[in-house]
Amino acid sequence: MPVAWGTEMPGLELWREETSSERRLQVIYPQHSKLTDKEKTNICYLSFPDSNSGCLGDTQFCFRFRQSSGRRVSLHCLLDHYDKDLPVYLKKDPAYFYGYVYFRQVRDKSLKRGYFQKSLVLISKLPYIHFFHTVLKQIAPEYFEKSEPYLEAACNDVDRWPAPVPGKTLHLPIMGVVMKVRIPTCHDKPGTTQIAQLTQQADTHISVILPTVHEVDLFRCFCPVFLHSQMLWELVLLGEPLVVMAPSPSESSETVLALVNCISPLKYFSDFRPYFTIHDSEFKEYTTRTQAPPSVILGVTNPFFAKTLQHWPHIIRIGDLKPAGEIPKQVKVKKLKNLKTLDSKPGVYTSYKPYLNRDEEIIKQLQKGVQQKRPSEAQSVILRRYFLELTQSFIIPLERYVASLMPLQKSISPWKSPPQLRQFLPEEFMKTLEKTGPQLTSRIKGDWIGLYRHFLKSPNFDGWFKTRRKEMTQKLEALHLEALCEEDLLLWTQKHTEVETVDLVLKLKNKLLQADRERLPVKPDTMEKLRTHIDAIILALPEDLQGILLKTGMT
């Protein structure tokens, strides 16, 4: 698999369970991919459902695991090139890999255990859930029949794919099928359809059109708990420790991914594990009782976790997810003390009191959709739009306040360092809510102030503000560069000493390097103008200094 679609450890990897306790690697592509022993162990266990899941037939699910420390970061710069134009929630996390699994279990009396069990796993840094599941759906069934040569042929197809450039509509051939997909950009309007309809005429050579690369069926996942969807949105927004107990890895992983997705376009900055097992290398870290549960969303299937994690403050227990068009009985909110036995009924077990009043309108709308047999895709669109409007109503006052921390452009002087952002003061922000709070855009009543106070102490606020502060600091650096370009720098050097002029040249060269290294939002003509200034200043200096400065850095 090309580096652009994976990482320094890209590929399609196969794991096989020979007996109830043995799981081992059988084939790996590309063969030069390197895995640490810890990563191998994690992937081996995460690639198979727990024995109690009873997944007969074909099952697809997703997991996420921590990259081993000390791994050489060799190809991140290439992925970073595409990363910068992605929405924040689709950017790769340098510390984690995703595993996309196609698992098959069928009866086979000729085998010792009486079952044929095999998983085809695709490992990538990219969180393109729907896309990679579709890829595996195209190649895994054939691979199980035709073995290694088929896998090699599939990898050769993938090798020829164009790079995953955000905003471009891509045509990706895979074993006789052509997939049409568009990767979102940070400039897309939130909530719009991901695939670009470039032509009115049908593409005769296109076999599969993917409307999204990353989204899951939101309504199907929230269906058993949609009465409490707003409360769950609050828990995810606040980074609260949350466990999803499900009957199989597919239900577990889909529900966890739907929860993480519900605060979009905000990024969920804490850890989340769509499928987590007792063999995971972080098992002890996440299940210890010596400290408060960490800010993480865990998806589990092993009944053992009902006992191990019963001290966690928020637990969602779900039954089998129903096919589209069916609606399961709605689970209730129950006290945690009721979650004592392994056969506890489905429900949301928590003592959490939501800050906001429940929006009855969205519940009526979804219930009406079920009665009218509205397709699950249409229900998902309604639910996704509801979550989007809720998140935007919450985040707009924060965006507005943070924008006010930016220094005025007239305070930027080319001869001084760029000014600093003003400090974020929680109480000052709270005072802005009276006139410009979420009540301007949301019909929902409740304790918005309390929700903001809690959010400001959460990992999601910390991650969001660090990202915004970095963007604004880079903007200030870019404005400072533009201010420098507008000055007559050659005239300035005529009024200053050679030492000061040399110092200026070195600073300007550093500015160019910084702009390139940090990908500052600088116009291309600004960079060119600055290089012209540097060259002119150097040529006005004595020849011996010219030689030294021309060799120092790049102009």
C-alpha positions as CSV (number, residue, x, y, z in Angstrom):
1,M,0.0,0.0,0.0
2,P,1.5,3.4,-0.9
3,V,2.8,5.5,1.9
4,A,0.3,8.3,1.3
5,W,-2.6,5.9,2.2
6,G,-0.8,4.3,5.1
7,T,2.3,5.1,7.1
8,E,5.8,3.7,7.7
9,M,3.8,0.6,8.6
10,P,1.1,0.5,5.9
11,G,-0.4,-2.6,4.6
12,L,-2.7,-5.5,4.6
13,E,-1.9,-7.9,7.3
14,L,-3.4,-11.4,8.0
15,W,-3.9,-13.0,11.3
16,R,-5.1,-16.5,12.0
17,E,-6.4,-18.3,15.1
18,E,-5.4,-22.0,15.0
19,T,-6.6,-23.0,18.5
20,S,-8.6,-21.2,21.2
21,S,-5.4,-19.7,22.7
22,E,-3.0,-19.3,19.7
23,R,-3.2,-16.3,17.4
24,R,-0.4,-15.7,15.0
25,L,0.7,-13.7,11.9
26,Q,0.4,-15.7,8.7
27,V,1.1,-13.1,5.9
28,I,2.0,-9.4,5.9
29,Y,2.1,-7.0,2.9
30,P,4.2,-5.1,2.1
31,Q,6.8,-7.5,3.4
32,H,9.2,-4.7,4.5
33,S,6.6,-3.4,7.0
34,K,8.1,-3.6,10.5
35,L,6.1,-4.3,13.7
36,T,7.3,-4.3,17.2
37,D,6.4,-7.4,19.3
38,K,4.0,-5.3,21.4
39,E,2.2,-4.1,18.2
40,K,2.0,-7.7,16.9
41,T,0.5,-8.9,20.2
42,N,-2.0,-6.0,20.2
43,I,-3.1,-6.6,16.6
44,C,-3.3,-10.4,17.0
45,Y,-5.9,-10.1,19.9
46,L,-7.7,-7.1,18.5
47,S,-8.2,-8.9,15.1
48,F,-10.6,-11.5,16.5
49,P,-13.9,-11.2,18.4
50,D,-13.9,-12.5,22.0
51,S,-15.0,-16.1,22.1
52,N,-18.3,-15.2,23.8
53,S,-19.3,-13.0,20.8
54,G,-20.3,-16.0,18.7
55,C,-19.8,-14.1,15.4
56,L,-20.6,-16.7,12.7
57,G,-20.3,-15.7,9.1
58,D,-18.5,-12.5,8.1
59,T,-18.0,-9.6,10.5
60,Q,-16.4,-6.2,10.0
61,F,-15.2,-3.9,12.8
62,C,-12.5,-1.4,13.6
63,F,-9.9,-1.0,16.4
64,R,-7.4,1.6,17.4
65,F,-4.1,0.9,19.2
66,R,-1.2,2.9,20.5
67,Q,2.0,3.0,18.5
68,S,5.0,1.6,20.3
69,S,7.3,4.3,21.8
70,G,10.7,4.7,20.1
71,R,9.3,3.9,16.6
72,R,11.2,5.9,14.0
73,V,9.0,8.7,12.6
74,S,10.2,8.5,9.0
75,L,7.2,9.2,6.7
76,H,5.0,11.6,8.7
77,C,6.2,14.6,6.7
78,L,4.5,13.2,3.6
79,L,1.2,12.5,5.4
80,D,1.5,16.0,7.0
81,H,1.4,17.5,3.5
82,Y,-2.1,16.1,3.1
83,D,-3.0,16.6,6.7
84,K,-2.9,20.3,6.7
85,D,-6.0,20.7,4.5
86,L,-8.1,18.1,6.3
87,P,-10.8,18.9,8.9
88,V,-9.3,18.7,12.4
89,Y,-11.3,15.5,13.2
90,L,-9.8,13.6,10.2
91,K,-6.2,14.5,10.9
92,K,-4.0,11.5,11.8
93,D,-2.9,11.1,15.4
94,P,0.9,10.4,15.4
95,A,0.6,8.2,18.5
96,Y,-2.1,5.8,17.1
97,F,-2.9,3.3,14.3
98,Y,-6.3,2.1,13.1
99,G,-7.0,-1.5,12.3
100,Y,-9.8,-2.4,9.9
101,V,-10.9,-6.0,10.2
102,Y,-12.8,-8.4,8.0
103,F,-13.3,-11.6,10.1
104,R,-14.8,-14.9,8.8
105,Q,-15.9,-17.8,11.0
106,V,-17.6,-20.8,9.4
107,R,-18.1,-24.4,10.5
108,D,-15.4,-26.8,9.2
109,K,-15.3,-30.3,10.7
110,S,-11.9,-31.0,9.1
111,L,-10.3,-28.4,11.5
112,K,-9.4,-29.2,15.1
113,R,-11.7,-26.6,16.6
114,G,-14.5,-27.3,14.1
115,Y,-14.4,-23.8,12.7
116,F,-12.5,-21.9,10.0
117,Q,-11.4,-18.6,11.5
118,K,-9.5,-15.9,9.7
119,S,-9.1,-12.1,9.7
120,L,-7.8,-9.8,7.0
121,V,-6.7,-6.6,8.7
122,L,-5.7,-3.3,7.1
123,I,-3.5,-1.0,9.2
124,S,-3.4,2.7,8.6
125,K,-2.9,6.1,10.3
126,L,-6.0,7.4,8.5
127,P,-9.4,7.4,10.2
128,Y,-11.3,6.7,7.0
129,I,-13.6,4.1,8.5
130,H,-16.2,3.8,5.8
131,F,-13.6,3.8,3.0
132,F,-11.4,1.1,4.4
133,H,-14.3,-1.1,5.4
134,T,-15.5,-0.8,1.7
135,V,-12.0,-1.8,0.5
136,L,-11.9,-4.9,2.7
137,K,-15.5,-5.8,1.6
138,Q,-14.2,-5.8,-2.0
139,I,-11.2,-8.0,-1.5
140,A,-11.5,-10.1,1.7
141,P,-14.2,-12.7,0.5
142,E,-12.2,-13.4,-2.7
143,Y,-8.9,-13.5,-0.7
144,F,-10.3,-16.2,1.7
145,E,-10.9,-18.4,-1.4
146,K,-7.8,-17.6,-3.5
147,S,-5.1,-16.9,-0.8
148,E,-1.9,-15.0,-1.2
149,P,-1.6,-14.3,-4.9
150,Y,-4.9,-12.5,-4.8
151,L,-3.7,-10.3,-1.9
152,E,-0.6,-9.4,-3.8
153,A,-2.6,-8.4,-6.8
154,A,-4.9,-6.3,-4.7
155,C,-1.8,-4.5,-3.1
156,N,-0.5,-3.9,-6.7
157,D,-3.8,-2.1,-7.5
158,V,-3.5,0.0,-4.4
159,D,0.1,0.9,-5.2
160,R,-1.2,2.7,-8.3
161,W,-3.7,4.8,-6.5
162,P,-3.3,8.6,-6.6
163,A,-2.4,10.3,-3.3
164,P,-5.3,11.0,-0.9
165,V,-5.4,14.8,-1.6
166,P,-8.3,16.5,0.3
167,G,-10.9,18.1,-1.9
168,K,-10.1,16.0,-5.0
169,T,-12.5,13.4,-6.4
170,L,-10.6,10.2,-6.7
171,H,-11.2,7.1,-8.9
172,L,-9.6,4.1,-7.1
173,P,-9.5,0.7,-9.0
174,I,-9.4,-2.4,-6.8
175,M,-9.6,-5.9,-8.3
176,G,-11.9,-5.0,-11.2
177,V,-14.0,-2.5,-9.2
178,V,-13.6,1.3,-9.4
179,M,-14.4,3.3,-6.3
180,K,-15.3,7.0,-6.5
181,V,-14.6,9.0,-3.4
182,R,-13.8,12.5,-2.3
183,I,-11.8,13.3,0.9
184,P,-13.2,16.3,2.8
185,T,-11.2,19.5,3.3
186,C,-11.2,22.0,6.2
187,H,-12.8,24.5,3.8
188,D,-16.0,22.4,3.3
189,K,-19.2,23.6,4.8
190,P,-19.9,21.3,7.8
191,G,-22.7,18.9,7.1
192,T,-22.5,19.0,3.3
193,T,-22.3,15.8,1.2
194,Q,-18.7,14.6,0.9
195,I,-18.8,13.3,-2.7
196,A,-18.6,15.9,-5.4
197,Q,-21.1,15.5,-8.3
198,L,-18.7,16.7,-11.0
199,T,-20.8,15.7,-14.0
200,Q,-24.5,15.2,-14.7
201,Q,-23.8,12.1,-16.9
202,A,-23.4,8.8,-15.2
203,D,-19.9,7.4,-14.9
204,T,-20.2,4.0,-16.7
205,H,-16.9,2.8,-15.3
206,I,-17.6,3.6,-11.7
207,S,-18.7,0.5,-9.7
208,V,-19.0,2.0,-6.2
209,I,-19.7,5.6,-5.2
210,L,-18.9,6.4,-1.6
211,P,-20.8,9.4,-0.2
212,T,-18.3,9.6,2.8
213,V,-14.9,8.3,3.7
214,H,-15.3,8.3,7.5
215,E,-18.9,8.4,8.7
216,V,-20.8,5.5,10.3
217,D,-24.5,4.9,10.3
218,L,-25.3,7.4,13.1
219,F,-28.9,6.6,13.6
220,R,-28.4,2.8,13.6
221,C,-25.8,3.3,16.4
222,F,-27.8,5.7,18.5
223,C,-31.1,3.9,17.8
224,P,-31.2,2.0,21.2
225,V,-30.4,5.2,23.1
226,F,-31.7,8.1,21.0
227,L,-33.9,9.3,23.9
228,H,-30.6,10.0,25.7
229,S,-28.6,11.2,22.6
230,Q,-28.3,14.8,24.0
231,M,-27.0,13.6,27.3
232,L,-24.5,11.3,25.5
233,W,-23.4,14.3,23.4
234,E,-22.7,16.2,26.7
235,L,-20.6,13.3,28.1
236,V,-18.5,13.1,24.9
237,L,-18.1,16.9,24.7
238,L,-16.9,16.9,28.3
239,G,-14.5,14.0,27.8
240,E,-16.1,11.9,30.5
241,P,-14.9,8.3,31.0
242,L,-17.4,6.2,29.0
243,V,-17.8,2.4,28.4
244,V,-19.8,0.8,25.7
245,M,-20.7,-2.8,26.5
246,A,-21.9,-4.6,23.3
247,P,-22.5,-8.2,22.2
248,S,-20.0,-8.0,19.3
249,P,-16.9,-6.0,18.1
250,S,-19.0,-4.5,15.2
251,E,-21.6,-3.1,17.5
252,S,-19.0,-2.0,19.9
253,S,-16.8,-0.2,17.4
254,E,-19.6,1.4,15.4
255,T,-21.1,2.8,18.6
256,V,-17.8,4.2,19.9
257,L,-17.1,5.8,16.5
258,A,-20.6,7.3,16.4
259,L,-20.1,8.8,19.9
260,V,-16.8,10.3,18.9
261,N,-18.4,11.6,15.6
262,C,-21.4,13.2,17.4
263,I,-19.4,16.3,18.5
264,S,-18.2,17.0,15.0
265,P,-16.8,19.4,13.7
266,L,-15.0,19.5,17.1
267,K,-12.3,16.9,17.5
268,Y,-12.5,14.4,20.3
269,F,-9.0,14.9,21.9
270,S,-9.0,12.1,24.4
271,D,-8.3,8.5,23.7
272,F,-11.0,6.2,22.3
273,R,-10.9,2.4,21.6
274,P,-13.7,1.1,19.3
275,Y,-12.8,-2.4,20.4
276,F,-10.8,-3.1,23.6
277,T,-9.8,-6.5,25.0
278,I,-8.3,-7.8,28.3
279,H,-5.1,-8.5,26.3
280,D,-4.6,-4.8,25.3
281,S,-1.3,-3.4,26.4
282,E,-3.2,-0.5,28.1
283,F,-5.6,-2.9,30.0
284,K,-4.0,-2.3,33.4
285,E,-3.6,1.4,32.8
286,Y,-7.3,1.8,32.0
287,T,-8.9,-0.5,34.5
288,T,-6.9,0.4,37.7
289,R,-9.0,1.3,40.7
290,T,-6.1,3.2,42.4
291,Q,-7.1,6.4,40.5
292,A,-10.1,8.0,38.8
293,P,-11.0,6.4,35.4
294,P,-9.2,8.2,32.6
295,S,-10.8,10.4,29.9
296,V,-11.4,7.6,27.3
297,I,-14.3,5.9,25.5
298,L,-13.9,2.1,25.5
299,G,-15.9,-0.4,23.4
300,V,-15.9,-3.9,25.0
301,T,-17.6,-7.2,24.5
302,N,-16.1,-9.5,27.1
303,P,-18.6,-9.9,30.1
304,F,-15.5,-9.7,32.4
305,F,-15.6,-5.9,31.9
306,A,-19.0,-5.6,33.6
307,K,-17.2,-6.4,36.8
308,T,-13.8,-4.8,36.1
309,L,-15.3,-1.5,35.0
310,Q,-18.4,-1.2,37.3
311,H,-16.7,1.7,39.1
312,W,-16.7,3.8,35.9
313,P,-19.2,6.7,36.1
314,H,-20.9,6.2,32.7
315,I,-21.7,2.8,31.1
316,I,-23.8,2.2,28.0
317,R,-25.0,-1.4,27.7
318,I,-26.5,-2.2,24.3
319,G,-28.1,-5.3,22.8
320,D,-27.8,-6.4,19.2
321,L,-28.2,-3.5,16.8
322,K,-31.4,-3.9,14.7
323,P,-31.4,-3.8,10.9
324,A,-32.4,-0.5,9.2
325,G,-36.2,0.1,9.6
326,E,-36.5,-1.7,13.0
327,I,-36.2,0.1,16.3
328,P,-35.3,-1.7,19.6
329,K,-37.0,-1.0,22.8
330,Q,-35.5,2.2,24.3
331,V,-33.1,1.6,27.1
332,K,-33.5,3.6,30.3
333,V,-31.1,5.6,32.4
334,K,-30.3,3.5,35.5
335,K,-28.2,3.9,38.6
336,L,-24.7,2.4,38.5
337,K,-25.4,0.3,41.6
338,N,-27.8,-1.7,39.4
339,L,-24.9,-2.8,37.2
340,K,-23.8,-5.7,39.4
341,T,-24.4,-8.9,37.4
342,L,-23.0,-10.0,34.1
343,D,-26.5,-10.4,32.7
344,S,-27.6,-6.8,33.4
345,K,-30.2,-5.4,31.0
346,P,-29.4,-2.9,28.3
347,G,-29.4,0.7,29.6
348,V,-27.4,3.8,30.2
349,Y,-25.9,3.4,33.7
350,T,-24.9,6.8,35.1
351,S,-25.7,9.3,37.9
352,Y,-25.0,12.2,35.5
353,K,-27.5,15.1,35.5
354,P,-27.5,16.8,32.1
355,Y,-26.9,20.5,32.0
356,L,-29.3,21.1,29.2
357,N,-33.0,20.3,29.0
358,R,-33.9,17.5,26.6
359,D,-34.9,18.6,23.1
360,E,-38.2,16.8,22.7
361,E,-38.6,18.1,19.1
362,I,-35.7,15.9,17.7
363,I,-37.1,12.9,19.5
364,K,-40.5,13.4,18.0
365,Q,-39.0,13.8,14.6
366,L,-37.0,10.6,14.8
367,Q,-39.9,8.6,16.3
368,K,-42.1,9.8,13.4
369,G,-39.4,8.7,11.0
370,V,-39.5,5.2,12.5
371,Q,-43.3,5.0,12.3
372,Q,-43.2,6.1,8.6
373,K,-40.3,3.7,7.9
374,R,-38.0,6.4,6.9
375,P,-34.6,4.9,5.7
376,S,-31.8,4.8,8.3
377,E,-29.7,7.0,6.0
378,A,-32.3,9.8,6.1
379,Q,-32.6,9.4,9.9
380,S,-28.9,9.6,10.2
381,V,-28.9,12.9,8.2
382,I,-31.5,14.4,10.6
383,L,-29.5,13.2,13.7
384,R,-26.2,14.4,12.3
385,R,-27.6,17.8,11.5
386,Y,-29.0,18.0,15.0
387,F,-25.7,17.2,16.6
388,L,-23.9,19.6,14.2
389,E,-26.2,22.5,15.1
390,L,-25.9,21.7,18.8
391,T,-22.1,21.7,18.6
392,Q,-21.9,24.8,16.5
393,S,-24.3,26.7,18.9
394,F,-21.9,25.7,21.7
395,I,-18.6,26.5,20.0
396,I,-19.5,29.8,18.2
397,P,-19.3,31.9,21.4
398,L,-15.9,30.3,22.2
399,E,-14.7,31.0,18.7
400,R,-15.9,34.6,18.9
401,Y,-14.2,35.2,22.2
402,V,-10.9,33.6,21.1
403,A,-10.9,35.8,18.0
404,S,-11.1,38.8,20.3
405,L,-7.7,37.7,21.8
406,M,-6.0,38.4,18.5
407,P,-4.0,41.7,18.5
408,L,-5.1,44.4,16.1
409,Q,-3.2,44.3,12.7
410,K,-2.0,47.9,13.2
411,S,-0.1,46.7,16.3
412,I,2.2,44.5,14.1
413,S,5.5,46.3,13.5
414,P,8.0,44.8,11.0
415,W,10.9,45.9,13.4
416,K,9.5,44.2,16.5
417,S,8.6,40.6,17.3
418,P,5.0,39.7,16.5
419,P,2.7,40.6,19.4
420,Q,1.4,37.9,21.7
421,L,-2.2,36.7,21.9
422,R,-4.1,38.0,24.9
423,Q,-4.7,35.4,27.7
424,F,-7.9,33.3,27.8
425,L,-9.8,34.5,30.9
426,P,-12.7,32.1,31.8
427,E,-14.6,34.7,33.8
428,E,-14.2,37.3,31.0
429,F,-15.5,34.7,28.5
430,M,-18.5,33.9,30.8
431,K,-19.5,37.6,30.8
432,T,-19.8,37.5,27.0
433,L,-22.4,34.7,27.1
434,E,-25.2,37.0,28.3
435,K,-25.3,38.9,25.0
436,T,-23.6,36.5,22.5
437,G,-24.3,33.1,24.0
438,P,-25.8,29.9,22.5
439,Q,-29.3,31.2,23.0
440,L,-28.8,33.2,19.8
441,T,-28.7,30.0,17.7
442,S,-30.2,27.2,19.8
443,R,-33.7,26.7,21.0
444,I,-32.5,24.4,23.9
445,K,-32.8,25.8,27.4
446,G,-30.7,24.8,30.4
447,D,-27.6,25.6,32.4
448,W,-25.3,26.5,29.5
449,I,-23.0,28.4,31.9
450,G,-22.5,25.2,33.9
451,L,-21.8,23.2,30.7
452,Y,-19.1,25.8,29.7
453,R,-17.5,25.8,33.1
454,H,-17.2,22.0,33.0
455,F,-16.0,22.0,29.3
456,L,-13.2,24.5,30.1
457,K,-11.6,21.9,32.4
458,S,-11.9,19.1,29.9
459,P,-9.2,17.6,27.5
460,N,-11.4,18.6,24.6
461,F,-11.2,22.3,25.5
462,D,-7.5,22.0,26.1
463,G,-6.9,20.3,22.7
464,W,-9.3,22.7,20.9
465,F,-7.7,25.9,22.4
466,K,-4.1,24.7,21.7
467,T,-5.1,24.1,18.1
468,R,-6.7,27.5,17.8
469,R,-3.8,29.3,19.6
470,K,-1.3,27.6,17.2
471,E,-3.4,28.7,14.2
472,M,-3.6,32.3,15.4
473,T,0.1,32.5,16.3
474,Q,0.9,31.3,12.8
475,K,-1.4,33.9,11.4
476,L,0.4,36.6,13.4
477,E,3.8,35.3,12.1
478,A,2.4,35.4,8.5
479,L,1.1,39.0,9.0
480,H,4.5,40.0,10.4
481,L,6.2,38.5,7.3
482,E,3.9,40.5,5.0
483,A,4.6,43.7,7.0
484,L,8.4,43.1,6.5
485,C,7.8,42.7,2.7
486,E,6.1,46.1,2.5
487,E,9.2,47.9,4.0
488,D,12.0,49.3,1.9
489,L,14.6,47.0,3.5
490,L,17.4,48.2,1.2
491,L,16.9,51.7,2.4
492,W,16.9,50.5,6.0
493,T,20.4,48.9,5.5
494,Q,21.8,52.1,4.2
495,K,21.2,53.7,7.6
496,H,22.5,50.8,9.6
497,T,25.9,49.1,10.2
498,E,27.1,46.0,8.3
499,V,26.7,44.0,11.5
500,E,23.1,45.0,11.8
501,T,22.5,44.3,8.1
502,V,24.0,40.8,8.4
503,D,21.9,40.2,11.5
504,L,18.8,41.3,9.5
505,V,19.6,38.9,6.6
506,L,20.0,36.0,9.0
507,K,16.7,36.8,10.7
508,L,14.9,37.0,7.3
509,K,16.4,33.7,6.2
510,N,15.2,32.1,9.5
511,K,11.7,33.6,8.8
512,L,11.7,31.9,5.4
513,L,12.7,28.6,6.9
514,Q,10.1,28.9,9.6
515,A,7.4,29.7,7.1
516,D,8.2,26.6,5.1
517,R,8.7,24.3,8.2
518,E,5.5,25.4,10.0
519,R,3.5,25.8,6.7
520,L,2.5,29.4,7.8
521,P,-0.5,30.8,5.9
522,V,1.7,33.1,3.8
523,K,0.8,34.1,0.2
524,P,3.3,32.7,-2.3
525,D,4.1,36.2,-3.7
526,T,5.0,37.3,-0.2
527,M,7.7,34.5,0.1
528,E,9.0,35.5,-3.4
529,K,9.1,39.1,-2.5
530,L,11.1,38.4,0.7
531,R,13.7,36.3,-1.2
532,T,14.1,39.2,-3.6
533,H,14.7,41.6,-0.6
534,I,17.3,39.2,0.8
535,D,19.1,38.9,-2.5
536,A,19.2,42.7,-3.0
537,I,20.5,43.3,0.5
538,I,23.3,40.7,0.1
539,L,24.4,42.1,-3.3
540,A,24.8,45.5,-1.7
541,L,27.3,44.1,0.9
542,P,31.1,43.6,0.4
543,E,32.0,40.5,-1.7
544,D,33.5,38.6,1.3
545,L,30.2,39.0,3.2
546,Q,28.2,38.1,0.1
547,G,30.0,34.7,-0.2
548,I,29.4,33.9,3.5
549,L,25.7,34.9,3.4
550,L,24.9,33.1,0.2
551,K,26.2,29.9,1.7
552,T,24.1,30.4,4.9
553,G,20.7,28.8,4.5
554,M,18.6,29.0,1.4
555,T,17.5,32.2,-0.3
